[in-house]
Amino acid sequence: MSQSANTASRTYDVVVIGAGAIGENLADRAVQGGLSAVVIESELVGGACSYWACMPSKALLRPGAALEAARTVPGAEGVPERVDVEKTLASRDNFVSNWDDSGQVDWLSTAGIDLIRGTARIVGEREIEVRSGLEQIGLAPDQPEILTVHARSAIAVCTGTAPVLPPIDGLLESHPWTSAEATATQEIPEELLIIGGGVVGCEMATAFADLGSQVHLVVRGDNVLSGIDSFAGEAVADSLQQMGVDVRLNCEVTSCGQVGADPADLIMDDATSPTGIRTKAALSDGSTIVADQVLVATGRKPNLPEISDVSIEKDEHGHLQLDADMRAQGTDWLYVVGDASSRAHTTHEGKYQARMIGDLIVSRANGTAGEGGAGADLRADAMGAPQVIFTRPEVAHVGLTSDAAQEQGIDTRVFDQDLGAIAGAALHAHNYQGQVRFVVDAEKQVLIGVTFVGGDTAEMLHAATIAIIGEVPLARLWHAVPAYPTMSEVWLRFLEAAGL
Ligand SMILES: Cc1cc2nc3c(=O)[nH]c(=O)nc-3n(C[C@H](O)[C@H](O)[C@H](O)COP(=O)(O)OP(=O)(O)OC[C@H]3O[C@@H](n4cnc5c(N)ncnc54)[C@H](O)[C@@H]3O)c2cc1C
């Protein structure tokens, strides 16, 4: 359907911007529901999770966790001192398919989802323009490439987030890594300065310490992993220190300069760095850190597409205001799902939203969504999304923290259990250290939050998620008998403490 020599147009029921995990899942639900769908992707099909976030970071972290697990089991300690860097990087390369997305492109095709490569911008109601990578629609390469894509039902923005770089003097000149470069690196810096003690900062500190870097972790607050029960952050900070990480709490990087800019620096500059630039960072406590590489892990912001010629409400931060169904307020056709919505920060939560919103778009298109076209039951978002932080110890959390529950005015009872005292934990590792916090709504007698801290607790999280989402009364949980001798017996200790 060519409009002129250098433009073309396509029409689909659903147009998805961004072929990350969330966009792929939403398009899949739409197609399974009988609608036509296209995804528009400017980089690799599969998005951040597949190539620059979850998969590569966990591939870098797993060998160190496996070695430590073996080291703490009597009889199995005779393992190498350090991870094999070359094999770890090769395994990472394998998990990210060497940054080749052909496997995921094939999946789109078998799922009946069309793909357009290029950068999309919203240019009107239900209308998108794509201006690059349009060879596949047969536009002559020497002409401007413009493709207009119309959506009969909905446009779903699934464009993820972009890292936020703090305004630190000289930071950009130091060519800092974000998590994308860190997870994709082929070289291990001798000295790595990480700015930010959140999930990414702590996971990367663990991974690069395992890979042999001297890591300096500079954290603005008085604990790492803010937002999660503080005992979790304390355990992770202690363990990072034991691994040799230089953890600086209550501290900020105030400026960065190149080593060598000051003649006195030349004396100590005998190392090589991945960027070829060594950085001397000044800290708010008056100290300095010299590093071969700086990694900025200070948060992320929605990576929304350009929007023109259509009126859509934004808040003072430039975020789109969304209704309960993740639809931009003032529209009946524009949805924002996954990380771009700021209502999900993990792949699994974003994919949950994608399934829900994909189905909602189908039912609205078919007129089966009920009166007013409502609505998506996104109760997991409201009751608390599960999250695992793959540090050592692992932190696995779902629902409300005790502080958050109290802030919401819920009458709570908090039960702290020593995981190391459980027979299954003692068998799991010598001198196993761990803690579990159960947060109970005292009135309803149901769990509303659980935080596990300890080795291999990630796989224990789903039981807590089921108990919370199912609002299983404690009296009924009493009949869910944990096997002996497993770490799940901590549930029994908790229920006994709760009076059962
Ligand atoms: C280091 C790190 C580790 C993480 N580890 C985990 C983990 O272990 N488990 C977990 O659940 N979560 C983890 N996360 C979070 C997880 O990566 C995200 O929640 C998830 O990737 C979000 O998916 P998305 O589809 O919303 O966005 P993305 O995966 O970012 O996909 C968005 C896509 O949209 C494309 N795009 C953007 N703008 C346009 C445009 N205008 N036109 C066309 N295409 C566009 C982008 O190229 C991208 O491919 C981690 C994040 C980081 C940074």
The ligand as an SDF file (V2000), in Angstrom:
LIG
                    3D

 53 58  0  0  0  0  0  0  0  0999 V2000
   21.4700   -4.8310   35.3230 C   0  0  0  0  0  0  0  0  0  0  0  0
   20.0290   -5.2170   35.4300 C   0  0  0  0  0  0  0  0  0  0  0  0
   19.6990   -6.4720   35.8800 C   0  0  0  0  0  0  0  0  0  0  0  0
   18.3820   -6.8440   35.9700 C   0  0  0  0  0  0  0  0  0  0  0  0
   18.0830   -8.0880   36.4390 N   0  0  0  0  0  0  0  0  0  0  0  0
   16.8090   -8.4990   36.5040 C   0  0  0  0  0  0  0  0  0  0  0  0
   16.4730   -9.7970   36.9500 C   0  0  0  0  0  0  0  0  0  0  0  0
   17.3290  -10.5880   37.3310 O   0  0  0  0  0  0  0  0  0  0  0  0
   15.1760  -10.1660   36.9540 N   0  0  0  0  0  0  0  0  0  0  0  0
   14.1770   -9.3200   36.5530 C   0  0  0  0  0  0  0  0  0  0  0  0
   13.0070   -9.7120   36.5710 O   0  0  0  0  0  0  0  0  0  0  0  0
   14.4550   -8.0560   36.1260 N   0  0  0  0  0  0  0  0  0  0  0  0
   15.7430   -7.6340   36.0890 C   0  0  0  0  0  0  0  0  0  0  0  0
   16.0330   -6.3800   35.6240 N   0  0  0  0  0  0  0  0  0  0  0  0
   14.9260   -5.5250   35.1460 C   0  0  0  0  0  0  0  0  0  0  0  0
   14.5030   -5.9590   33.7140 C   0  0  0  0  0  0  0  0  0  0  0  0
   15.6340   -5.9230   32.8810 O   0  0  0  0  0  0  0  0  0  0  0  0
   13.4230   -5.0520   33.1810 C   0  0  0  0  0  0  0  0  0  0  0  0
   12.3300   -5.0630   34.0880 O   0  0  0  0  0  0  0  0  0  0  0  0
   12.9200   -5.5050   31.8100 C   0  0  0  0  0  0  0  0  0  0  0  0
   13.9770   -5.6300   30.8980 O   0  0  0  0  0  0  0  0  0  0  0  0
   11.9040   -4.5040   31.2810 C   0  0  0  0  0  0  0  0  0  0  0  0
   11.4240   -4.9640   30.0540 O   0  0  0  0  0  0  0  0  0  0  0  0
   10.6970   -3.9560   29.0420 P   0  0  0  0  0  0  0  0  0  0  0  0
   10.2180   -4.8170   27.9130 O   0  0  0  0  0  0  0  0  0  0  0  0
    9.7260   -3.1170   29.7950 O   0  0  0  0  0  0  0  0  0  0  0  0
   11.8420   -2.9850   28.5670 O   0  0  0  0  0  0  0  0  0  0  0  0
   13.1430   -3.3140   27.6840 P   0  0  0  0  0  0  0  0  0  0  0  0
   13.6070   -4.6990   27.8860 O   0  0  0  0  0  0  0  0  0  0  0  0
   14.0830   -2.2080   27.9560 O   0  0  0  0  0  0  0  0  0  0  0  0
   12.6070   -3.2450   26.1980 O   0  0  0  0  0  0  0  0  0  0  0  0
   12.2410   -2.0330   25.6090 C   0  0  0  0  0  0  0  0  0  0  0  0
   12.5900   -2.1070   24.1330 C   0  0  0  0  0  0  0  0  0  0  0  0
   12.0260   -0.9700   23.4870 O   0  0  0  0  0  0  0  0  0  0  0  0
   12.9270   -0.5330   22.4850 C   0  0  0  0  0  0  0  0  0  0  0  0
   12.6090    0.8660   22.2090 N   0  0  0  0  0  0  0  0  0  0  0  0
   12.6930    1.9060   23.0630 C   0  0  0  0  0  0  0  0  0  0  0  0
   12.2310    3.0310   22.4770 N   0  0  0  0  0  0  0  0  0  0  0  0
   11.8500    2.6880   21.2250 C   0  0  0  0  0  0  0  0  0  0  0  0
   11.2870    3.4030   20.1380 C   0  0  0  0  0  0  0  0  0  0  0  0
   10.9770    4.7070   20.2220 N   0  0  0  0  0  0  0  0  0  0  0  0
   11.0390    2.7300   18.9890 N   0  0  0  0  0  0  0  0  0  0  0  0
   11.3050    1.4020   18.8830 C   0  0  0  0  0  0  0  0  0  0  0  0
   11.8400    0.6830   19.8910 N   0  0  0  0  0  0  0  0  0  0  0  0
   12.0970    1.3130   21.0390 C   0  0  0  0  0  0  0  0  0  0  0  0
   14.2940   -0.7430   23.1210 C   0  0  0  0  0  0  0  0  0  0  0  0
   15.2940   -0.8430   22.1240 O   0  0  0  0  0  0  0  0  0  0  0  0
   14.0920   -2.0500   23.8810 C   0  0  0  0  0  0  0  0  0  0  0  0
   14.4730   -3.1740   23.1200 O   0  0  0  0  0  0  0  0  0  0  0  0
   17.3530   -5.9590   35.5620 C   0  0  0  0  0  0  0  0  0  0  0  0
   17.6710   -4.6820   35.0870 C   0  0  0  0  0  0  0  0  0  0  0  0
   19.0010   -4.3080   35.0340 C   0  0  0  0  0  0  0  0  0  0  0  0
   19.3290   -2.9330   34.5170 C   0  0  0  0  0  0  0  0  0  0  0  0
  1  2  1  0
  2  3  1  0
  2 52  2  0
  3  4  2  0
  4  5  1  0
  4 50  1  0
  5  6  2  0
  6  7  1  0
  6 13  1  0
  7  8  2  0
  7  9  1  0
  9 10  1  0
 10 11  2  0
 10 12  1  0
 12 13  2  0
 13 14  1  0
 14 15  1  0
 14 50  1  0
 15 16  1  0
 16 17  1  0
 16 18  1  0
 18 19  1  0
 18 20  1  0
 20 21  1  0
 20 22  1  0
 22 23  1  0
 23 24  1  0
 24 25  2  0
 24 26  1  0
 24 27  1  0
 27 28  1  0
 28 29  2  0
 28 30  1  0
 28 31  1  0
 31 32  1  0
 32 33  1  0
 33 34  1  0
 33 48  1  0
 34 35  1  0
 35 36  1  0
 35 46  1  0
 36 37  1  0
 36 45  1  0
 37 38  2  0
 38 39  1  0
 39 40  1  0
 39 45  2  0
 40 41  1  0
 40 42  2  0
 42 43  1  0
 43 44  2  0
 44 45  1  0
 46 47  1  0
 46 48  1  0
 48 49  1  0
 50 51  2  0
 51 52  1  0
 52 53  1  0
M  END
$$$$
